[in-house]
Amino acid sequence: MSIKFHDNFIIAKKVLNAVNKLMPKELQKDCIVEAYANGREQGYNILCIIAFPYLQVSFSGNRNSDDIVVYSGKNFDLYGNIAGNDENRNFFKPNEFENAAKFIIKLAGELLPVIVTTPKSDAYGVIMVCRNS
């Protein structure tokens, strides 16, 4: 006899696979993935350490439906999974793994520094700026 294993990570694994497939390498190097459990929701948390305060995006199957739920925020309680309010919670239909992944990547991409040419002439002619400062 063996104990039956109930995998609560099925939805989260599919979203994470889509994130890994679609996320550009320059974002991947500054993100960390860890598992989280919040009551009936078990999934993954991606911590983007590109800019402080750090972006956290948690995703799993929703506790009350078959939907995918994505929580996002900066420096929120990972284990309480409270990003502050409902504005930081987004839902996707059960098979919209790629749409959820694209949303997660978009959030992380907003933190990426962009190179712009300065009007002043310095040694290199470029500076780094953060898009969501």
N, C-alpha and C positions, 0 to 999 in steps of 0.2 A: 504494500500500500504506500502511496505517496501523497503528500499534501498538495492540494490543487493550488496552482499559482494563478492569481488574478492580476494581470498586467494593466495597471491604471495609466501607464505611460504610452499606450498605443497612439493616441492622438498627438501627444507632445513629441513623440519620436518622429512621426511623419512631418510635423512642422519643422522640427530641428533638421531633418534630412533635407527639406526644401531650402531652409536657411543656408545650410552648408553648401548646397549646390549653387545657389544664386548669389550669395554674398561675395562681393569683390575681395580680393586678397588684402588690399590695404585696410579694409575694415576688420577682417578676420584676425589680424595680428594684434589688435587692440581690444579684443573681446574675450571674455571668459564665460564658460558655460558650467552651470552646476544644477543639480537636481533640487527641487523644493517640494514640500508637501504642506498643504494648507487645508486641513480637514479632509473633505472629500475631493479636493483638487490636488492632483499630483502631476507635476510637469517639470519644466526647465526654466531657469532664470539665466538670461544673458546679461552680463555686466560689461558695459562698454566704458573702458578707461581712457577714452580719447581726450576728454576735457572734464574738469571738475566743475560742478558736482557731477558725479558719474550717473550715466543713464542706466536704468535697470528695466528690463523687459521680461516679464514672466508670462508663460503661456502653458495652457493645458486644456483638457476637456472641461467644459463648464459643469459645475456641480449639479445644476438644475435642468440641464438639457444635453443634447448631443452636440451642441455648438462648440466651437473653439473660442476660448476667451484669452485675450491678450491684455495684461496690465502693464502700464508703463509709467515711469516717473523718475525722479532724481532723488536718490538717497531715501527710498521708502523701505519699510519693514518687510524684508523678503519673506519671513515666515508668517507674518500676519497678512502679507500680500495686499497691503492697503497703500495705494498710491496717493491717497488724499481725498479723492472723490470719484464719482462715477464718470466724470469726463475723461479719466485716465484708463477707462476700461472699454475695450472694443470687442465686438463679437463677429465671428465669421461662421458661415454655414459649415456643417460637418465635413464636407469634402473639399473645402476651400483652403487646403494646406498651403498652396503656392501664394494665394492672396494674403494669407496671414504672414507668410514668410516675407513677401514683398513689403508689407506694412512694417514689419520689424526692421528690415533692412533700411527702409526709408527713414525711420526714426534714428537709427544709428548713423546713417549717412548725413543727416543734418548736423552732426557734430564734427564731421571731417573738416580739417582746415583746407582752405583753398588758396592758391597762389594768385596774387594780383600784382600788376606792375604799379610801382609807386610813381607819383608825379615828380617826386624829388629824385635826383640822381645819387644813389648810394653805390656802394661797391658792387652789389649784385643786381640792383634794380628790382628786387622783389621783396615782399614781406609776406608773412603768414598772418591770416586773419581767421577768426572763427565765425561761421555763418550765424550761429544763434547766440551771440554774445549779448 
